[in-house]
Amino acid sequence: MSSGSEWAQSPEYLSFRSNVPLRRIIVDSNDQTGWCTFDCGPKSIKSPLICLPPVSGTADIFFRQALALSARGIRVILAEWPPYWSIKDWCEGFRKLLDYLALSRVHIFGASLGGYLAQKFAEYTSSSPRVASLILCNSFTDTSIFKGEDTSSVYWMLPALVLKKMLLSNFEPEPARDPDILRSTDFMVEKLETLTQSDLASRLTLNCVESYVEAHKLIHIPVTIIDVFDGAPLSLQAREELYKCYPQAKLAHLKTGGYFPFLSRSAEVNLHLLIHLRQFDNGPLASSDKSLIANIIQEFH
């Protein structure tokens, strides 16, 4: 692999890393690594947008959302979790992170596994809600689609190289001709290489241990579902199941974008995030300190 992908060396990404500090927050006594977070935008906002990555991603893969949305006055927190081996432990760890940051209710943008965990956290805290809304990108509601229940118990002992090869085999099944999709895949491959064996094994375990979202507990949460039509990582059946679970959801379909549209089609994804967050303007769950979203949306038309 080269010394760095094209996007990792871009002025945009380098500016993000230079201006937004990486912070490690330890919320569990038995954890030595902590949650990795990048916090952008006004700290006075107590209902920010939190971005959660897929299995192969790190927090900073959402740098294009952080830069664009924080420039519009929205507080955006990119979060990457330390190893957790059960959904319950992950949910408890995320709750402790929100408590540490003094955030009562948050909006969550989750990609793939990140979206699934966001739903499970909303379910976990349904009796005392901590999730104001959900934006789900290429996500799912039931892990049985991966047929990994039999192998999930052995991920912890597999070498990092084997785990990385397993994940790489799932990237773009056909050669992508679109340059931005190619760049996004290269960038994600580079980020995958930085994850440790325990990071990968624990994430694959969470992704494959048989479980499903009790969506009836989330029926009152505003949801936007972002999907792509080309090279979607999930089956049509999995996507239709997600739609069925959230009949009230707003659907945002992108014609193209590949596996990582938040990178390859960031302008479109950011527009859908702005539209989603606009409904909370001027209220107690606003993600921005002023009403800029409506004005910004006009720029895209």
C-alpha positions in Angstrom: 0.0 0.0 0.0 1.2 3.5 -0.7 2.2 5.9 2.0 -1.3 7.5 2.0 -4.5 7.5 -0.1 -5.4 10.5 -2.2 -8.0 11.7 0.3 -5.8 11.2 3.3 -3.3 13.6 1.8 -5.9 16.1 0.5 -5.9 19.7 1.9 -9.5 19.1 3.1 -8.6 16.1 5.3 -5.3 17.6 6.5 -7.1 20.8 7.4 -9.6 18.7 9.5 -6.9 16.9 11.3 -4.9 20.1 11.9 -7.9 22.0 13.3 -10.0 19.4 15.1 -8.2 17.6 17.9 -8.6 13.9 18.5 -9.7 13.3 22.1 -9.7 10.0 23.9 -12.3 9.6 26.6 -12.2 6.6 28.9 -15.6 5.8 30.4 -14.9 2.2 31.6 -12.5 1.3 34.3 -11.3 -1.9 32.4 -10.7 0.0 29.2 -7.3 1.4 28.4 -7.9 2.9 25.0 -11.2 4.9 25.3 -13.6 6.4 22.9 -12.0 8.4 20.1 -13.9 11.6 19.4 -13.6 14.7 17.2 -15.9 17.5 18.4 -16.7 20.3 15.9 -19.0 23.3 16.1 -20.5 25.2 19.1 -20.0 23.4 22.4 -23.0 25.1 23.8 -25.3 22.7 21.8 -26.5 19.8 23.9 -28.2 17.8 21.1 -25.4 17.4 18.5 -25.2 15.1 15.6 -23.0 12.1 16.4 -21.6 10.0 13.6 -20.9 6.3 14.1 -18.7 4.4 11.6 -19.2 0.9 10.0 -17.1 -2.1 10.9 -14.1 -1.0 8.9 -14.2 2.7 9.7 -12.5 5.1 12.1 -14.2 8.2 13.5 -12.4 10.6 11.0 -14.0 8.9 7.9 -16.8 11.5 8.5 -14.5 14.4 8.1 -16.5 15.8 5.2 -19.6 15.9 7.3 -17.8 17.5 10.2 -16.3 20.3 8.1 -19.4 21.1 6.1 -21.9 20.9 8.9 -19.9 22.7 11.6 -19.3 25.5 9.1 -23.1 25.9 9.2 -23.2 26.2 13.0 -24.1 22.6 13.7 -22.2 20.7 16.4 -20.9 17.4 15.0 -19.2 14.7 17.1 -17.4 11.9 15.3 -17.1 8.9 17.6 -15.2 5.6 17.5 -15.6 3.1 20.2 -13.1 0.8 22.0 -13.6 -3.0 21.9 -17.0 -4.1 23.3 -18.1 -7.7 23.0 -21.8 -7.4 23.5 -24.5 -5.0 22.4 -25.5 -4.3 26.0 -21.9 -3.4 26.9 -21.7 -1.1 23.9 -24.9 0.6 24.7 -23.8 1.1 28.3 -20.5 2.5 27.1 -22.1 4.9 24.7 -24.5 6.1 27.5 -21.5 6.8 29.7 -19.9 8.7 26.9 -23.0 10.9 26.6 -23.1 11.4 30.3 -19.4 12.4 30.3 -20.0 14.9 27.6 -23.2 16.2 29.4 -25.4 15.4 26.4 -29.0 14.6 27.2 -30.4 13.7 23.8 -28.5 13.4 20.5 -29.1 12.9 16.8 -27.2 9.9 15.4 -25.9 9.4 11.9 -24.8 5.7 11.6 -23.3 3.9 8.7 -23.9 0.1 8.4 -22.9 -1.3 11.9 -22.9 2.2 13.3 -26.5 2.6 12.2 -27.5 -0.7 13.7 -25.8 0.2 17.0 -27.6 3.5 17.0 -30.9 1.7 16.7 -30.0 -0.7 19.5 -29.0 2.3 21.7 -32.3 4.0 21.0 -34.1 0.7 22.0 -31.8 0.3 25.1 -32.8 3.8 26.3 -36.4 3.8 25.1 -37.7 4.1 28.7 -35.6 7.2 29.3 -34.9 8.5 25.7 -31.4 9.6 24.8 -31.8 9.5 21.0 -33.6 12.5 19.4 -33.5 11.2 15.9 -31.7 8.7 13.6 -30.2 8.9 10.1 -29.3 5.4 8.9 -27.0 4.9 5.9 -26.7 1.4 4.3 -27.8 0.0 7.6 -29.9 -3.0 8.9 -32.2 -4.1 11.7 -31.3 -7.8 12.0 -27.8 -9.4 12.1 -29.1 -12.8 10.9 -28.6 -11.5 7.3 -24.9 -12.0 7.8 -25.3 -15.7 8.8 -22.4 -15.2 11.2 -23.8 -16.6 14.4 -21.7 -19.8 14.1 -18.4 -17.9 13.6 -19.0 -14.9 15.8 -17.6 -16.8 18.8 -14.2 -17.3 17.3 -13.4 -13.8 15.9 -11.6 -12.9 19.2 -8.9 -15.5 18.4 -8.3 -14.8 14.7 -5.2 -12.8 13.7 -5.7 -9.2 12.5 -4.5 -10.1 9.0 -7.3 -12.8 8.6 -10.0 -10.3 9.9 -8.8 -7.6 7.5 -8.9 -10.0 4.6 -12.4 -11.0 5.5 -13.5 -7.4 5.5 -11.6 -6.5 2.3 -13.4 -9.3 0.5 -16.6 -7.4 1.1 -15.5 -4.2 -0.4 -16.9 -3.2 -3.9 -17.6 -6.6 -5.6 -17.0 -5.1 -9.0 -14.4 -2.6 -10.1 -15.8 0.9 -9.6 -15.3 3.3 -12.5 -16.4 6.4 -10.6 -13.3 8.2 -9.4 -14.9 9.4 -6.1 -16.1 5.9 -5.3 -12.5 4.6 -6.0 -11.1 7.3 -3.7 -13.5 6.5 -1.0 -12.7 2.8 -1.1 -8.9 3.5 -1.0 -9.4 5.8 2.0 -11.5 3.2 3.8 -8.9 0.5 3.1 -6.2 2.8 4.6 -8.3 3.4 7.7 -9.0 -0.4 8.0 -5.3 -0.9 8.2 -5.1 1.2 11.4 -7.6 -0.9 13.4 -6.2 -3.4 15.9 -7.1 -7.0 16.1 -9.4 -6.4 19.1 -11.1 -3.5 17.3 -11.8 -5.7 14.3 -12.7 -8.9 16.2 -15.1 -7.0 18.6 -16.8 -5.1 15.8 -17.3 -8.3 13.7 -18.7 -10.0 16.8 -21.2 -7.1 17.4 -22.1 -7.3 13.7 -22.7 -11.0 13.6 -24.1 -12.1 17.0 -27.7 -12.9 16.3 -29.9 -10.0 17.4 -32.5 -7.6 16.0 -33.9 -4.2 16.6 -37.2 -4.0 18.4 -38.4 -1.2 16.1 -41.8 -0.8 17.7 -40.0 0.9 20.6 -38.6 3.5 18.2 -41.8 4.4 16.4 -41.9 7.9 17.8 -38.3 8.7 16.8 -37.8 10.7 13.5 -35.8 8.6 11.1 -34.2 9.2 7.7 -32.9 6.3 5.7 -30.1 7.0 3.2 -29.6 4.3 0.6 -27.7 4.0 -2.7 -28.9 2.2 -5.8 -25.5 1.1 -7.2 -23.4 -1.5 -5.5 -25.4 -1.5 -2.3 -23.6 -3.6 0.3 -26.9 -5.1 1.6 -29.4 -7.2 -0.1 -32.7 -5.8 -1.3 -34.5 -8.0 1.3 -32.4 -6.4 4.1 -33.2 -2.9 2.9 -36.9 -3.6 2.5 -36.9 -5.0 6.1 -35.4 -1.7 7.3 -38.2 0.3 5.4 -40.8 -2.0 6.9 -39.6 -1.4 10.4 -39.8 2.4 10.0 -42.9 3.2 7.9 -42.7 6.7 9.2 -39.1 7.2 7.9 -38.1 9.7 5.2 -36.3 7.9 2.4 -33.3 9.5 0.8 -32.1 7.5 -2.3 -28.9 8.3 -4.1 -28.5 7.0 -7.6 -24.8 6.3 -7.1 -22.4 6.3 -4.2 -21.1 2.8 -3.6 -20.5 1.5 -0.1 -19.4 4.8 1.4 -21.7 7.6 0.1 -20.8 9.8 3.1 -17.4 10.1 1.4 -18.1 9.7 -2.3 -21.3 11.7 -2.4 -20.7 13.9 0.7 -22.6 16.9 -0.8 -25.7 14.9 -1.3 -25.5 13.1 2.1 -24.8 16.4 3.8 -27.9 18.0 2.2 -30.1 15.1 3.5 -28.5 15.6 7.0 -29.4 19.3 6.8 -32.9 18.6 5.7 -33.3 16.0 8.5 -32.0 18.3 11.2 -34.1 21.3 10.0 -37.2 19.9 11.7 -35.5 20.6 15.1 -34.6 24.2 14.5 -35.4 26.7 17.2 -36.4 23.9 19.6 -34.8 22.2 22.6 -33.3 19.5 20.4 -31.7 21.9 17.9 -28.3 20.8 16.7 -27.4 24.3 15.7 -27.1 27.5 17.6 -28.9 29.5 14.9 -31.2 28.9 12.0 -28.8 28.5 9.1 -30.0 25.3 7.7 -32.9 26.6 5.6 -30.6 29.2 4.0 -27.9 26.6 3.2 -30.4 24.2 1.6 -31.1 26.9 -1.0 -27.5 26.8 -2.1 -27.9 23.3 -3.3 -30.8 24.1 -5.6 
